Amino acid sequence: MYYTGTRNTDIHISSSQAITGGIAEDGGLYVPAEIPKISLDTIASMADVSYIERAEKILSLYLTDFTGEELDYCVKGAYSTGFSDEKIVPVVSIDENTDILELYKGPTCAFKDLALQILPRLLTVSAGKTAKGIGIVILVATSGDTGKAALEGFKDVENTKILVFYPSDGVSPMQKLQMCTQEGNNVAVCAIQGNFDDAQSGVKKIFTNPDIIKKLKDNSLAFSSANSINWGRLAPQIVYYFSAYCDLLKEDRIQCGEKINIVVPTGNFGNILAAFYAREMGLPVNKLICASNANSVLTQFLTTGVYDRNREFYTTISPSMDILISSNLERLLYYFAGSEKVKEWMKELNQTGKYQIDDETFGKIKDVFAAGCCNDDDTKATIASLYAEKGYLCDTHTGVAVKVCEDYRKSTGDKTPAVIASTASPFKFAAAVLEAVSGEKPDCSEFEMVGRLEDITGIKCPPALSGLEKKQVRFSGCCKKEEMENTVYNMLKIGVQ
């Protein structure tokens, strides 16, 4: 298996090179040159094995330059400990036709753990093959969950440093506290004055700036990424969609070969793109349903073919989706339209903030994807009704997905069994969830809200979150987006330009 670039198909590299590099020099993303296939018989055989065995099977198809021993080290090291459920990603039925895929049982209580517990191991093995003697600098922009999951995954990993930027007013109080109390001798965290798109754009510019790259090289350092622009972040996410299907088979919820719909709340398009790769590999999927909040740039694109980030930016109760520049969409466009069109559209996006794809490409995308969005009021109403009627408590992002799933079914009459990706613990967004289930706007501290939510629902807050109350804040810095480059130099202690 080799990898090429979304903007340059002359690239021909191994998975180790793609994982170590993170992003191509021209700003494009690495993609597998071909998508491997899995038969229905193989899927059926995976129903009776563990998540670890499923992960090794799927990842072995993409990481062909890893030995069996290396892959075993990565997968078992990531998933043998640190998850509160032995299934790793349990599937919970809420009605006869709908299941919730709980992706938040890891150490930071968010779906990013499924990738970011294994990425440090993948990167360490990859760097040993491709970048011996070079220290790896993990540079991350986060809308909330990626930052903490990456910090936790990379803390004190030998020969690496991790630097995280987050929007100062664009994460929940619990997400901010998770990052700013992070332990580890190789970690650093800084807020920026701006939104996630500002942080993400700044990180991309730093990644591709030749002067910065030379500065790092002179200090025996090189950048890599823990964002989903890194293939090593995206590939592990493919696994849990296969795992969900296998669990539904094992529980006789579906028959092998029966199609499902997959509903994913997403802003950067990585989580639903992983489901797309699973579908193309052979997972029986009817529709991939993209759920957006008020920042509905993806809904507009998937229903009109026009991508336009020139719109009002909303700070919502589902902050991990407060994104107007969806990086991973480029990989989907490459698959359907090729590198030349991608290069043209990305140039238009950079220059004008928008682009429109051709009818042929749009038709192919419409065959696979559906999309919808909802505002904060609808999200809270959905959380409230789901808890009142089904006894199931979800976070604000999952609330968006449940609402969009309901709307899709009403508008289409599609009764295909649906799997809804649940991306975070409700206690990470205690204020909004508490308001939803109690009907009252809380006026108390974050941890008083957590206690109140526990009392009302009888559900315990995960210790990884409740224990933050007593942890010391280590990082309180904030910079302007124009200052990110110098902030990186200061964090790395290699001198300010």
Stockholm file with secondary structure:
# STOCKHOLM 1.0

chainA/1-497         MYYTGTRNTDIHISSSQAITGGIAEDGGLYVPAEIPKISLDTIASMADVSYIERAEKILSLYLTDFTGEELDYCVKGAYSTGFSDEKIVPVVSIDENTDILELYKGPTCAFKDLALQILPRLLTVSAGKTAKGIGIVILVATSGDTGKAALEGFKDVENTKILVFYPSDGVSPMQKLQMCTQEGNNVAVCAIQGNFDDAQSGVKKIFTNPDIIKKLKDNSLAFSSANSINWGRLAPQIVYYFSAYCDLLKEDRIQCGEKINIVVPTGNFGNILAAFYAREMGLPVNKLICASNANSVLTQFLTTGVYDRNREFYTTISPSMDILISSNLERLLYYFAGSEKVKEWMKELNQTGKYQIDDETFGKIKDVFAAGCCNDDDTKATIASLYAEKGYLCDTHTGVAVKVCEDYRKSTGDKTPAVIASTASPFKFAAAVLEAVSGEKPDCSEFEMVGRLEDITGIKCPPALSGLEKKQVRFSGCCKKEEMENTVYNMLKIGVQ
#=GR chainA/1-497 SS CCEEESSCTTCCBCHHHHHHHCSCTTSCCEEESSCCCCCHHHHHHGGGSCHHHHHHHHHHHHCTTSCHHHHHHHHHHHHSSSCSSTTSSCEEEEETTEEEEECCCSTTSBTTHHHHTTHHHHHHHHHHHHCTTCEEEEEEECSSHHHHHHHHHHTTCTTEEEEEEEETTSSCHHHHHHHHTCCCTTEEEEEEESCHHHHHHHHHHHHTCHHHHHHHHHTTEEEEECSTTSHHHHHHHHHHHHHHHHHHHHTTSSCTTCCEEEEEECSSSHHHHHHHHHHHHTCCEEEEEEEECSCCHHHHHHHHSEEECCSCCCCCSSGGGCCSCCTTHHHHHHHHHCHHHHHHHHHHHHHHSEEECCHHHHHHHHHHEEEEECCHHHHHHHHHHHHHHHCCCCCHHHHHHHHHHHHHHHHHCCCCCEEEEECBCGGGGHHHHHHHHHSSCCCSCHHHHHHHHHHHHCCCCCHHHHGGGGSCCCCCCEEEGGGHHHHHHHHHTSCCC
#=GC SS_cons         CCEEESSCTTCCBCHHHHHHHCSCTTSCCEEESSCCCCCHHHHHHGGGSCHHHHHHHHHHHHCTTSCHHHHHHHHHHHHSSSCSSTTSSCEEEEETTEEEEECCCSTTSBTTHHHHTTHHHHHHHHHHHHCTTCEEEEEEECSSHHHHHHHHHHTTCTTEEEEEEEETTSSCHHHHHHHHTCCCTTEEEEEEESCHHHHHHHHHHHHTCHHHHHHHHHTTEEEEECSTTSHHHHHHHHHHHHHHHHHHHHTTSSCTTCCEEEEEECSSSHHHHHHHHHHHHTCCEEEEEEEECSCCHHHHHHHHSEEECCSCCCCCSSGGGCCSCCTTHHHHHHHHHCHHHHHHHHHHHHHHSEEECCHHHHHHHHHHEEEEECCHHHHHHHHHHHHHHHCCCCCHHHHHHHHHHHHHHHHHCCCCCEEEEECBCGGGGHHHHHHHHHSSCCCSCHHHHHHHHHHHHCCCCCHHHHGGGGSCCCCCCEEEGGGHHHHHHHHHTSCCC
//
